[in-house]
């Protein structure tokens, strides 16, 4: 633990001076102090204010040229946002009744239940001036996460998720008493609003080695309490090459996925396994790109990994020879994860991305039966998967690793990777060989073939585009002849 030396953005000093000079009874509280003690930089600074926090925040915004935002009128929480250099700072103001100790007593964990009066802070070490009624500084020194009171999770069940996330994010260990409270109150997490579940899940999955926290949620009973859809997967055995049951396989798929996108380690894979997988600055940018407000492609990949086999228990089929099959589990699982993500208020784009990944997670290995995929197979793969085609391949590789676990054969693994390299290279060739302008368009089709606008015209254009991408046709005349033959074979009328 450091001596409590605050990282001092100049606007924070300005805000502190304004509050001190105005005579407002205000305190720096919570996470900013905690992070300072841990030697971490915090972007958001919380103030607890006696009286009207809204008026105080509005005054500060006017004085420093910040933007005033109402965060939660019912709970009297307001924000002042200001740019400082190349980063944005947020000052959040909340009102408290009574004294500061009463306010701290309502907080969740001791590490967040500390305060420094604004008038006592001058930017230097603050440990001696900190108000710390619950021993937060001692807990930080001891590396432990401890609740302020036995009722914290019952007061706000979202804190159950926050406990796991904070422990992992800050490198703290829950005290046995805190863990016992989590287990006692775990079922209450089902009452948490969907958007709050989403926010905590995204924060967890954005951390390095996030899979350990997902496994920790499972150990505490939180995972199935939040996502009851995963309940049937727990202890559901698989046959054949599978090393784990369905739920443990899914948890290990999350770990393998973050391992492949360089966001964690996986104990069952050597460096040779990782170095076999192509990786570049473009890969970093791809998986780091934003999908939702806070989520990235890597986060959504981990969600897909967690749920990719969620429908296996419902689709198990034992044949006469004793072999097990799970026909249709990918499409049924896609419907389940769609429902889960809609319930937890993910955006349409996020839902569609994960739904597509789960639907097609078996597709890469269906491209070939021991042979090199054809140009048409590669074209159709990316036609159907769109911009998630790359993500799906990484999901399939993670699925492969988590299927075999410690029994992964490096030779077989490298064969899987070579398939991915071939498919990606073929995709690039098709892109390079195609031109931005179609050799034939819908207007040409209607004039030459007598087609009318509608589904038939759309299907014909699609097959012509496919033939162009795979090198079967290269001119307008070839395209028209190809389209005419396709119409004849399909039996669809040119006058449709």
C-alpha positions as CSV (number, residue, x, y, z in Angstrom):
1,X,0.0,0.0,0.0
2,X,1.3,3.5,-0.8
3,X,1.1,6.4,1.7
4,X,-2.0,7.7,0.0
5,X,-0.4,10.0,-2.5
6,X,-3.2,11.2,-4.8
7,X,-2.5,11.5,-8.5
8,X,-3.4,15.2,-8.9
9,X,-5.1,16.3,-12.1
10,X,-5.2,20.1,-12.0
11,X,-9.0,20.2,-12.3
12,X,-9.3,18.1,-9.1
13,X,-7.3,20.7,-7.3
14,X,-9.6,23.4,-8.7
15,X,-12.7,21.5,-7.6
16,X,-11.3,20.9,-4.2
17,X,-10.4,24.6,-3.8
18,X,-13.9,25.7,-5.0
19,X,-15.6,23.4,-2.5
20,X,-13.4,24.4,0.4
21,X,-13.8,28.2,-0.4
22,X,-17.5,27.9,-0.8
23,X,-17.9,26.4,2.7
24,X,-19.7,23.3,1.4
25,X,-19.3,20.3,3.8
26,X,-17.7,18.0,1.2
27,X,-15.5,14.9,1.2
28,X,-13.5,12.9,-1.4
29,X,-14.8,9.4,-0.9
30,X,-14.6,5.8,-2.2
31,X,-12.8,4.4,-5.1
32,X,-10.4,7.3,-5.8
33,X,-8.9,7.1,-2.3
34,X,-8.8,3.3,-2.6
35,X,-7.0,3.4,-5.9
36,X,-4.5,6.0,-4.6
37,X,-3.7,3.7,-1.7
38,X,-3.2,0.8,-4.1
39,X,-1.0,3.0,-6.4
40,X,-3.6,3.0,-9.2
41,X,-4.7,5.9,-11.2
42,X,-8.4,6.7,-11.0
43,X,-10.3,8.7,-13.7
44,X,-13.5,9.2,-11.6
45,X,-13.5,11.1,-8.4
46,X,-16.5,10.9,-6.0
47,X,-17.6,13.6,-3.6
48,X,-20.0,13.2,-0.8
49,X,-21.8,16.5,-0.1
50,X,-24.0,17.6,2.8
51,X,-27.0,19.4,1.5
52,X,-28.0,19.9,-2.1
53,X,-25.5,17.9,-4.3
54,X,-27.2,19.1,-7.5
55,X,-26.7,22.7,-6.8
56,X,-23.1,22.0,-5.7
57,X,-22.4,20.1,-8.9
58,X,-23.9,22.8,-11.0
59,X,-21.8,25.5,-9.3
60,X,-18.6,23.5,-9.9
61,X,-19.5,22.9,-13.5
62,X,-20.0,26.6,-14.1
63,X,-16.7,27.5,-12.4
64,X,-14.5,25.0,-14.2
65,X,-16.3,25.0,-17.5
66,X,-17.5,21.4,-17.2
67,X,-20.6,19.6,-18.3
68,X,-23.4,19.1,-15.7
69,X,-25.2,15.7,-15.9
70,X,-28.0,14.3,-13.7
71,X,-27.1,10.7,-13.1
72,X,-29.7,9.6,-10.6
73,X,-32.2,12.2,-9.4
74,X,-34.0,9.8,-7.0
75,X,-30.7,9.1,-5.2
76,X,-29.4,12.6,-5.6
77,X,-26.3,11.8,-7.7
78,X,-24.9,14.3,-10.2
79,X,-21.8,14.5,-12.5
80,X,-19.5,17.1,-13.8
81,X,-17.5,16.0,-16.8
82,X,-14.4,17.9,-17.9
83,X,-11.6,17.3,-20.4
84,X,-8.1,17.4,-19.1
85,X,-5.4,17.0,-21.8
86,X,-6.2,13.8,-23.7
87,X,-8.5,12.3,-21.1
88,X,-11.9,12.9,-19.6
89,X,-12.4,13.3,-15.9
90,X,-15.7,12.8,-14.1
91,X,-16.5,14.3,-10.7
92,X,-19.6,12.6,-9.2
93,X,-21.5,14.4,-6.4
94,X,-23.8,12.5,-4.1
95,X,-25.8,13.9,-1.1
96,X,-25.7,12.5,2.4
97,X,-27.8,13.1,5.4
98,X,-26.4,13.2,8.9
99,X,-22.7,13.0,9.1
100,X,-20.0,11.5,6.9
101,X,-19.7,8.4,9.1
102,X,-23.4,7.6,8.5
103,X,-22.8,7.9,4.8
104,X,-19.7,5.6,4.9
105,X,-21.8,3.0,6.9
106,X,-24.1,2.6,3.9
107,X,-21.3,1.6,1.6
108,X,-20.5,-1.9,0.5
109,X,-16.9,-2.7,1.3
110,X,-14.5,-1.3,3.8
111,X,-12.0,-0.4,1.0
112,X,-14.6,2.0,-0.4
113,X,-15.8,3.3,3.0
114,X,-13.1,6.0,3.5
115,X,-13.2,9.7,3.1
116,X,-11.0,12.8,3.3
117,X,-12.6,16.2,4.1
118,X,-11.9,18.5,1.1
119,X,-10.6,21.2,3.4
120,X,-8.0,18.7,4.8
121,X,-6.7,17.6,1.4
122,X,-3.8,19.5,-0.2
123,X,-2.7,16.8,-2.7
124,X,-0.1,15.2,-0.6
125,X,-0.3,11.9,1.3
126,X,-3.7,11.7,3.1
127,X,-3.5,8.6,5.2
128,X,-3.2,10.5,8.5
129,X,-6.2,12.7,7.6
130,X,-8.4,9.9,6.3
131,X,-11.7,9.1,7.9
132,X,-11.7,5.3,8.1
133,X,-14.3,4.0,10.6
134,X,-14.3,0.4,9.2
135,X,-10.6,-0.2,8.8
136,X,-10.4,0.1,5.0
137,X,-6.7,1.0,5.0
138,X,-5.9,-2.1,7.1
139,X,-7.8,-4.3,4.7
140,X,-6.0,-2.8,1.7
141,X,-2.6,-3.5,3.5
142,X,-3.7,-7.0,4.2
143,X,-5.0,-7.6,0.7
144,X,-8.6,-8.5,1.7
145,X,-12.1,-7.5,0.6
146,X,-14.5,-7.2,3.5
147,X,-18.1,-6.0,3.8
148,X,-19.0,-3.0,5.9
149,X,-22.1,-4.9,7.3
150,X,-23.8,-8.2,7.1
151,X,-26.7,-6.6,5.1
152,X,-24.8,-5.2,2.2
153,X,-25.9,-7.8,-0.4
154,X,-29.5,-7.8,0.8
155,X,-29.5,-4.0,0.5
156,X,-28.3,-4.2,-3.1
157,X,-27.8,-7.6,-4.7
158,X,-25.7,-6.2,-7.5
159,X,-22.9,-6.0,-4.9
160,X,-22.7,-9.8,-5.2
161,X,-21.3,-9.4,-8.7
162,X,-19.2,-6.4,-7.7
163,X,-17.6,-8.3,-4.9
164,X,-16.1,-10.8,-7.4
165,X,-15.1,-8.1,-9.9
166,X,-13.4,-5.9,-7.3
167,X,-11.5,-8.8,-5.7
168,X,-10.2,-9.8,-9.1
169,X,-9.6,-6.2,-10.4
170,X,-7.8,-5.1,-7.2
171,X,-6.0,-8.3,-6.4
172,X,-7.8,-8.7,-3.1
173,X,-9.1,-11.9,-1.4
174,X,-12.6,-12.1,0.1
175,X,-12.5,-12.7,3.8
176,X,-14.2,-16.0,4.9
177,X,-17.0,-13.9,6.4
178,X,-17.6,-12.0,3.2
179,X,-17.6,-15.2,1.1
180,X,-20.1,-16.7,3.5
181,X,-22.4,-13.7,3.0
182,X,-22.1,-14.1,-0.8
183,X,-23.1,-17.8,-0.5
184,X,-26.0,-16.9,1.9
185,X,-27.4,-14.3,-0.4
186,X,-26.5,-15.7,-3.8
187,X,-30.1,-16.3,-4.9
188,X,-30.9,-12.6,-4.5
189,X,-28.8,-11.8,-7.6
190,X,-31.8,-12.9,-9.8
191,X,-33.4,-9.6,-8.7
192,X,-30.7,-7.4,-10.2
193,X,-31.8,-5.3,-13.2
194,X,-30.6,-6.6,-16.5
195,X,-28.5,-3.6,-17.4
196,X,-26.6,-3.8,-14.1
197,X,-25.8,-7.5,-14.7
198,X,-24.6,-6.5,-18.2
199,X,-22.4,-3.7,-16.9
200,X,-20.7,-5.9,-14.3
201,X,-20.3,-8.8,-16.7
202,X,-18.6,-6.5,-19.3
203,X,-16.3,-5.1,-16.6
204,X,-15.4,-8.6,-15.5
205,X,-14.7,-9.9,-19.0
206,X,-12.7,-6.8,-19.9
207,X,-10.1,-7.7,-17.3
208,X,-6.9,-9.7,-18.0
209,X,-7.4,-13.3,-17.0
210,X,-11.2,-12.8,-16.7
211,X,-11.9,-16.5,-17.0
212,X,-10.6,-17.0,-13.4
213,X,-13.3,-14.6,-12.2
214,X,-16.0,-16.4,-14.2
215,X,-14.9,-19.7,-12.6
216,X,-14.9,-17.9,-9.2
217,X,-18.5,-16.9,-9.9
218,X,-19.3,-20.5,-10.6
219,X,-17.6,-21.7,-7.4
220,X,-19.7,-19.2,-5.4
221,X,-23.0,-20.3,-7.1
222,X,-23.3,-16.9,-8.7
223,X,-22.9,-18.0,-12.3
224,X,-26.0,-20.2,-12.5
225,X,-27.9,-17.8,-10.2
226,X,-27.4,-15.1,-12.8
227,X,-27.7,-17.3,-15.8
228,X,-30.0,-20.3,-14.9
229,X,-29.7,-21.4,-18.5
230,X,-26.3,-22.8,-17.6
231,X,-27.7,-24.9,-14.8
232,X,-28.4,-28.1,-16.9
233,X,-24.8,-28.0,-18.2
234,X,-23.3,-28.4,-14.7
235,X,-22.2,-32.0,-14.3
236,X,-23.6,-33.0,-17.7
237,X,-21.1,-35.5,-19.0
238,X,-19.9,-35.7,-22.6
239,X,-18.5,-38.7,-24.4
240,X,-15.7,-39.2,-26.9
241,X,-12.8,-36.8,-26.9
242,X,-14.2,-34.4,-24.4
243,X,-12.1,-34.0,-21.2
244,X,-14.7,-32.1,-19.2
245,X,-18.4,-32.0,-18.6
246,X,-20.4,-29.3,-20.5
247,X,-20.1,-26.5,-18.0
248,X,-16.4,-27.0,-17.2
249,X,-15.8,-27.3,-20.9
250,X,-17.5,-24.0,-21.4
251,X,-15.5,-22.3,-18.7
252,X,-12.3,-23.7,-20.2
253,X,-13.4,-22.4,-23.6
254,X,-13.6,-18.9,-22.1
255,X,-10.0,-19.4,-20.8
256,X,-8.8,-20.7,-24.1
257,X,-10.4,-17.9,-26.0
258,X,-8.8,-15.2,-23.9
259,X,-5.5,-17.1,-24.2
260,X,-5.8,-17.0,-28.0
261,X,-6.5,-13.3,-28.1
262,X,-3.6,-12.6,-25.7
263,X,-5.7,-11.6,-22.7
264,X,-4.8,-14.4,-20.4
265,X,-2.9,-17.5,-19.7
266,X,-4.1,-21.1,-20.0
267,X,-2.5,-23.8,-17.9
268,X,-3.1,-26.6,-20.4
269,X,-1.4,-25.0,-23.4
270,X,2.3,-24.5,-24.2
271,X,3.8,-21.4,-25.8
272,X,4.1,-23.5,-29.0
273,X,0.3,-23.7,-29.1
274,X,-0.1,-19.9,-28.9
275,X,2.8,-19.0,-31.3
276,X,1.2,-21.2,-34.0
277,X,-1.8,-18.9,-34.2
278,X,-1.3,-15.9,-36.6
279,X,-1.4,-12.6,-34.7
280,X,-0.7,-9.1,-35.7
281,X,-1.5,-5.4,-35.0
282,X,-4.6,-5.9,-37.1
283,X,-5.6,-8.8,-34.8
284,X,-5.2,-6.5,-31.7
285,X,-7.3,-3.8,-33.4
286,X,-9.9,-6.3,-34.5
287,X,-10.5,-7.8,-31.0
288,X,-10.1,-4.5,-29.3
289,X,-12.7,-2.7,-31.4
290,X,-15.8,-1.5,-29.7
291,X,-19.1,-3.3,-30.3
292,X,-21.3,-1.7,-27.6
293,X,-20.9,1.2,-25.3
294,X,-18.2,-0.6,-23.2
295,X,-17.8,-4.0,-24.8
296,X,-15.3,-5.1,-27.4
297,X,-15.1,-8.0,-29.8
298,X,-12.9,-9.9,-27.3
299,X,-15.6,-9.5,-24.6
300,X,-18.4,-10.7,-26.9
301,X,-16.1,-13.7,-27.9
302,X,-15.8,-14.7,-24.3
303,X,-19.6,-14.5,-23.9
304,X,-20.0,-16.7,-26.9
305,X,-17.5,-19.1,-25.5
306,X,-19.4,-19.4,-22.2
307,X,-22.7,-20.2,-24.0
308,X,-21.7,-22.0,-27.2
309,X,-22.7,-25.4,-25.9
310,X,-25.6,-24.2,-23.6
311,X,-28.1,-26.4,-25.5
312,X,-26.2,-29.7,-25.4
313,X,-28.2,-31.1,-22.5
314,X,-31.5,-30.5,-24.4
315,X,-30.3,-32.1,-27.6
316,X,-28.5,-35.2,-26.4
317,X,-29.2,-38.2,-28.6
318,X,-27.8,-41.7,-27.9
319,X,-27.8,-43.9,-31.0
320,X,-28.1,-47.7,-31.1
321,X,-24.3,-48.1,-31.2
322,X,-24.0,-46.1,-28.0
323,X,-22.5,-43.0,-29.6
324,X,-23.8,-39.6,-28.4
325,X,-24.8,-36.7,-30.6
326,X,-26.1,-33.2,-30.0
327,X,-27.8,-32.4,-33.3
328,X,-29.0,-28.9,-33.5
329,X,-27.4,-27.7,-30.3
330,X,-25.7,-24.7,-32.1
331,X,-28.9,-23.3,-33.5
332,X,-30.9,-23.9,-30.3
333,X,-28.1,-22.5,-28.2
334,X,-28.1,-19.3,-30.4
335,X,-31.7,-18.8,-29.5
336,X,-31.0,-19.2,-25.8
337,X,-28.1,-16.7,-25.8
338,X,-30.2,-14.3,-27.8
339,X,-32.8,-14.4,-25.0
340,X,-30.1,-14.1,-22.3
341,X,-28.5,-11.0,-23.9
342,X,-31.8,-9.3,-24.5
343,X,-32.8,-9.9,-20.9
344,X,-29.5,-8.3,-19.8
345,X,-30.1,-5.3,-22.1
346,X,-27.2,-5.8,-24.5
347,X,-27.5,-3.8,-27.8
348,X,-28.9,-5.3,-31.0
349,X,-25.4,-5.4,-32.5
350,X,-24.0,-7.2,-29.5
351,X,-26.8,-9.7,-29.5
352,X,-26.5,-10.4,-33.2
353,X,-22.8,-10.9,-33.0
354,X,-22.9,-13.5,-30.3
355,X,-25.9,-15.2,-31.8
356,X,-24.0,-15.5,-35.1
357,X,-20.9,-16.8,-33.4
358,X,-22.8,-19.5,-31.5
359,X,-24.9,-20.5,-34.5
360,X,-21.8,-21.1,-36.6
361,X,-19.2,-22.2,-34.0
362,X,-19.0,-25.7,-35.7
363,X,-18.9,-24.2,-39.2
364,X,-15.1,-23.9,-39.6
365,X,-14.5,-27.6,-39.2
366,X,-17.5,-28.3,-41.5
367,X,-15.7,-26.5,-44.3
368,X,-13.6,-29.6,-45.0
369,X,-13.7,-33.3,-44.5
370,X,-9.9,-33.8,-44.5
371,X,-9.5,-31.8,-47.7
372,X,-8.7,-28.2,-48.4
373,X,-11.9,-26.1,-48.6
374,X,-13.0,-25.0,-52.0
375,X,-13.2,-21.4,-53.0
376,X,-16.9,-21.6,-53.0
377,X,-17.0,-23.0,-49.4
378,X,-14.8,-20.1,-48.2
379,X,-17.0,-17.6,-50.0
380,X,-20.2,-19.0,-48.5
381,X,-18.6,-19.1,-45.0
382,X,-17.9,-15.4,-45.0
383,X,-21.1,-14.7,-46.8
384,X,-23.0,-16.3,-44.0
385,X,-20.9,-15.0,-41.1
386,X,-20.1,-11.5,-42.3
387,X,-17.7,-9.6,-40.1
388,X,-17.8,-12.3,-37.4
389,X,-16.0,-14.9,-39.6
390,X,-12.7,-14.2,-37.9
391,X,-14.2,-14.3,-34.4
392,X,-15.9,-17.6,-35.1
393,X,-12.6,-19.2,-36.1
394,X,-11.0,-18.1,-32.9
395,X,-14.1,-19.5,-31.0
396,X,-13.7,-22.8,-32.8
397,X,-10.0,-23.0,-31.9
398,X,-10.8,-22.2,-28.3
399,X,-13.5,-24.9,-28.4
400,X,-11.0,-27.4,-29.8
401,X,-8.5,-26.6,-27.0
402,X,-11.1,-26.9,-24.3
403,X,-12.4,-30.2,-25.8
404,X,-9.0,-31.9,-25.4
405,X,-7.6,-30.0,-22.4
406,X,-4.3,-31.4,-21.3
407,X,-4.5,-34.0,-24.0
408,X,-4.1,-31.6,-26.9
409,X,-1.8,-32.9,-29.6
410,X,0.5,-30.2,-31.0
411,X,0.5,-31.9,-34.4
412,X,-3.3,-32.0,-34.6
413,X,-3.5,-28.4,-33.3
414,X,-1.2,-27.1,-36.0
415,X,-3.4,-28.8,-38.6
416,X,-6.4,-26.9,-37.3
417,X,-4.4,-23.6,-37.4
418,X,-3.3,-24.3,-41.0
419,X,-6.9,-24.7,-42.0
420,X,-7.6,-21.2,-40.5
421,X,-4.6,-19.7,-42.3
422,X,-5.8,-21.2,-45.6
423,X,-9.3,-19.9,-45.2
424,X,-8.1,-16.4,-44.3
425,X,-5.6,-16.3,-47.2
426,X,-8.3,-17.4,-49.6
427,X,-10.7,-14.8,-48.2
428,X,-8.0,-12.1,-48.9
429,X,-7.4,-13.4,-52.4
430,X,-11.2,-13.2,-53.2
431,X,-11.3,-9.6,-51.9
432,X,-8.2,-8.6,-53.9
433,X,-9.5,-10.2,-57.1
434,X,-12.9,-8.7,-56.9
435,X,-13.5,-5.1,-58.0
436,X,-15.7,-2.5,-56.2
437,X,-18.1,-2.3,-59.2
438,X,-20.2,-5.3,-60.1
439,X,-19.8,-6.6,-63.7
440,X,-23.6,-6.8,-63.7
441,X,-26.3,-5.3,-61.6
442,X,-30.0,-5.7,-61.0
443,X,-30.9,-3.3,-63.8
444,X,-29.0,-5.4,-66.3
445,X,-30.7,-8.5,-65.0
446,X,-34.2,-7.0,-65.4
447,X,-33.5,-5.8,-69.0
448,X,-31.7,-8.9,-70.2
449,X,-33.6,-11.6,-68.4
450,X,-37.0,-10.0,-68.0
451,X,-36.8,-10.2,-64.2
452,X,-38.8,-8.0,-61.9
453,X,-37.7,-6.5,-58.5
454,X,-38.1,-9.1,-55.8
455,X,-36.7,-12.2,-54.1
456,X,-35.8,-14.0,-57.3
457,X,-33.7,-11.1,-58.5
458,X,-31.9,-10.9,-55.2
459,X,-31.1,-14.6,-55.2
460,X,-29.8,-14.4,-58.8
461,X,-27.5,-11.5,-58.0
462,X,-26.2,-13.4,-54.9
463,X,-25.2,-16.5,-57.0
464,X,-23.6,-14.3,-59.6
465,X,-21.6,-12.5,-57.0
466,X,-20.5,-15.9,-55.6
467,X,-19.5,-17.1,-59.0
468,X,-17.5,-13.9,-59.6
469,X,-15.7,-14.3,-56.3
470,X,-14.8,-17.9,-56.9
471,X,-13.4,-17.1,-60.4
472,X,-16.1,-18.9,-62.5
473,X,-17.1,-15.8,-64.4
474,X,-15.2,-12.6,-65.2
475,X,-17.3,-10.7,-67.8
476,X,-20.8,-9.3,-68.2
477,X,-21.6,-11.8,-70.9
478,X,-20.5,-14.7,-68.7
479,X,-22.5,-13.3,-65.9
480,X,-25.7,-13.2,-68.0
481,X,-25.2,-16.7,-69.3
482,X,-24.5,-18.0,-65.8
483,X,-27.7,-16.3,-64.5
484,X,-29.8,-17.7,-67.3
485,X,-28.6,-21.2,-66.7
486,X,-29.2,-20.9,-63.0
487,X,-32.8,-19.8,-63.7
488,X,-33.3,-22.8,-65.9
489,X,-31.9,-25.2,-63.3
490,X,-33.9,-23.7,-60.4
491,X,-37.1,-23.6,-62.3
492,X,-37.8,-20.0,-61.4
493,X,-39.4,-17.9,-64.0
494,X,-37.6,-15.0,-65.7
495,X,-40.8,-13.0,-65.5
496,X,-41.2,-13.6,-61.8
